[in-house]
Amino acid sequence: LMLDGLFYFIEQTSALTVLGMFRPLTFAVVDTIRRLSIVVGAGFIINGDPCSWTNCAGVALVMIGGLSYAAAKEFERHPSASSEGRPKEN
C-alpha cells in the first residue's frame, strides 16, 4: 500500500513537471497515448484479455489521432518547401 502511494505521488509530480514544459493540448495528447500504452500493455499483453474489434478500432482511432496531431505540429513548425519559392501575392 505504501509502494502504491509512492508510485502515485511520483506519477502526479512527474505529470505536473511535464505539464509545465508543454502546451495543455500537447500534454493531453501525450497523456492519452500514455494511457493507451498502459491499457494495451496491461490488459491485452500481460492479462491476456481478448482484443475485440471494438477494442482494436479504439486503439487505432487513438493512434491515428495522436499521429495526426504530431503531423500537424510538424507542419506548423516547418511549412512545406513548395510555398517558399513563390512570390508573395499582393
Buried (B, 14 or more C-beta within 10 A) or exposed (E): EEEEEEEEEEEEEEEEEBBEEEEEEBBEBBBBBEEBEEBBEEBBEEEEEEEEEEBEEBBEEBEEEBEEBBEEBEEEEEEEEEEEEEEEEE
